[in-house]
Amino acid sequence: MGIYLIGYTLIALALLFVVFVQLVSRRLIFKNNIRIQQIFAHPLLTYSIGRIGSALISILLAVTATFFLIRVKSEGFMICKQAIGTWDKLGESLREMQCIALKERLGITENWFVDLFTYYYKILPFPKTVCQMTDIGTIVGSETIYTVSNQNCRNFILDLGTVFFLGGGNNGKFVLDLISEKMVISFRIGIIAVIVELLLGYPMGIMMAKNKDGVFDKIGKTYIITIDAIPGVAYYYIWMALFAGIGLPTIYQADNPLTFLAPALTMGFTGMAGIALWVRRFMLDEFNSDYVKFARAKGLSENRIMYTHILRNAIVPLVRSIPAAILGALLGTFYIEKIYGIDGIGGLLVTSEASNDYFVLQGIIVVSALISIVAYLAGDIVTAIVDPRISFSKE
Amino acid sequence: MSTNNTVKNIDSTIYHNVEDLFTVIGASEENIEKLTSAPYSYWRETFKQLLKKPLAILSVAVIFLIIFFTIFGPMMKSYRVISNADGLADIFPANQSWSADHWFGTGGNKMSYYKGLDLWTVVWVGARLSLILGTVVALIDTFLGILIGSLWGYFRRLDPIMIEIRNFVNNVPSLLLYFLLMAFLEPNFWTIVFLLTMFSWIGLAGFIRNQIIIIRNRDYNIASITLGSSPKAMITHNLLPYLISVIVTVVSTAIPAAVSSEVGLAFFGLSFSAAAGDITLGQVLTDATRDEWMVYPYLLIAPMVVLVPLTVTFFYIGLALADATDPKNHR
């Protein structure tokens, strides 16, 4: 019971906090207390709350739309046919009975809206105990006897259901467990890629801006155009061929970190182009601004101007994407995971779609929507920290 | 003393050599009414700018070459690669490398559909469909993007709805939606066009919207609104002409983007079915990657040889057009 108490208290506190902030920022209470106004009506705070609010609406929309699509796709007996091994041998009435039993076990009813609201309830962020129902009804004569045993109960804040059809030893797991398990796999490779692209992309962009229209700039531009233009699949394979050529292992093995290199570098070298492009563009934009001319007039060295003045300003619009890149590493890349045979989130999406596993699919959508929203928010906050001019107020 | 001397020198230069500096050409009554420089034409100037870049000319040449081969390439070798009511495809021994008979070799043993087919013909037939698909998708995308984007930028009340749609597209993995939609749709030309346009127009619309917001409150637009211009006139006369360079760029980069997206769809088996006679570059590439391309690299090289120049040149033309169509760079 303890976790419930803590959870509900936290949620109540959070809600109270939001209401309080709203009231303060609208100047309905504590009108004259400057201290409280400064802290609770801080633009960053009210902005974040507004952003989270609209983000929750986005998640609900995404969940609703995909819920109906998935439902329409696997309507009728399709799901039962897939799940019940002896389907072809069963008679019409037995089929129907088994199907009803199965659907009950899955928590699927005939009424889509009931299911939809059940799912909303499940993903509402407050603590709930979830029990897996492990036994299916057994048929004795003409009657079906359900022996539903509530084993394996766990406390969840976000309940994404249970894996049913995925196979490969994953059936019966909690979806949240499965997703976090796969996320670790995707993240190990993704984070190397992010480090590579940041470590190479920024210097490349700076170098290109430094000798604009020089040889290095031309080479860099050609690389960026090529990466932008040709299809991802095509250049992933070009990289793979190159890596195979220099002897890097190109088949992923979970226990051999050397095999992480090829996919991570493929991802990193791709992301690097985008970063370099924007670093170059933003730095060139700053080149002719007054403060740079002033710094030159003061007699500062070109390097000093480059790194402490221009880069400091050019970096402001760029840091926004860093949290998104790091969090995006959790979700992996579908193409690279398929090409190198990595069983991360991308692979999970493909297999769960193929095996019609509702809850896994919906779970991936919820998690990826959450991640993208957190990433946007983190990006805004990082930008506000880096740039003192930004205040997020409504002018 | 020396300064005085210098001043005198300058004085003498100015006052005594004035006649040397100018030549009198006389006045002509006729020429007063004539313009000596050619009148400014936007498109002529644009092409002038474009032709200054040798790489742009090369790109145009490559594009024409590719279009030429998509039409006449399959005719150069009279092999059939599609089985239909008229007859069966010509099957040759698989895994033959480049030769005089098969310029790109023949399909590998493990390729699902292209096994033993002449890859030269396959690739050009595929490039034809890819290019048509890319152009159609790019045109629809641009049309929707401009229409919705300009409305979105002009009427700010649309913001909540449109931003919600954009969030939806950003939040949900598009691959998943492709999978779900393809469960209902038969893979034919228009369904693939539908899939490819479904998510790409919003990006263009957002781009146009940002551009319109940037220029919407310029003085000339405020003056126009004050004088009572209707929204339609505002968008078509004041805003869109200003955006012409953006739009031209968007169209030409949308074509390689659509070709690339098709390759992505094909990689997950969501594109056309080759067995039904629809070959695209995406399918040929995907099928080659499933074969032992490390042993027989020509399997992968064949589609790449067309795909890479096709997308890169279109993309480069887009960038070059962006510079050339910008009136700030003219003259």
Chai-1 contact restraints between the chains, C-beta under 6 A:
chainA,res_idxA,chainB,res_idxB,connection_type,confidence,min_distance_angstrom,max_distance_angstrom,comment,restraint_id
A,S58,B,N167,contact,1.0,0.0,6.0,A-B,restraint_1
A,S58,B,N171,contact,1.0,0.0,6.0,A-B,restraint_2
A,L61,B,F168,contact,1.0,0.0,6.0,A-B,restraint_3
A,A62,B,F168,contact,1.0,0.0,6.0,A-B,restraint_4
A,A62,B,N171,contact,1.0,0.0,6.0,A-B,restraint_5
A,A62,B,V172,contact,1.0,0.0,6.0,A-B,restraint_6
A,L69,B,L180,contact,1.0,0.0,6.0,A-B,restraint_7
A,K73,B,L180,contact,1.0,0.0,6.0,A-B,restraint_8
A,K73,B,A183,contact,1.0,0.0,6.0,A-B,restraint_9
A,I225,B,F315,contact,1.0,0.0,6.0,A-B,restraint_10
A,T226,B,V312,contact,1.0,0.0,6.0,A-B,restraint_11
A,A229,B,P256,contact,1.0,0.0,6.0,A-B,restraint_12
A,A229,B,T311,contact,1.0,0.0,6.0,A-B,restraint_13
A,A229,B,V312,contact,1.0,0.0,6.0,A-B,restraint_14
A,A229,B,F315,contact,1.0,0.0,6.0,A-B,restraint_15
A,I230,B,V308,contact,1.0,0.0,6.0,A-B,restraint_16
A,I230,B,T311,contact,1.0,0.0,6.0,A-B,restraint_17
A,P231,B,S260,contact,1.0,0.0,6.0,A-B,restraint_18
A,P231,B,V263,contact,1.0,0.0,6.0,A-B,restraint_19
A,V233,B,V263,contact,1.0,0.0,6.0,A-B,restraint_20
A,V233,B,F267,contact,1.0,0.0,6.0,A-B,restraint_21
A,A234,B,L307,contact,1.0,0.0,6.0,A-B,restraint_22
A,F334,B,L175,contact,1.0,0.0,6.0,A-B,restraint_23
A,L349,B,L176,contact,1.0,0.0,6.0,A-B,restraint_24
A,E353,B,F179,contact,1.0,0.0,6.0,A-B,restraint_25
A,I365,B,V172,contact,1.0,0.0,6.0,A-B,restraint_26
A,S368,B,P173,contact,1.0,0.0,6.0,A-B,restraint_27
A,A369,B,N171,contact,1.0,0.0,6.0,A-B,restraint_28
A,S372,B,N171,contact,1.0,0.0,6.0,A-B,restraint_29
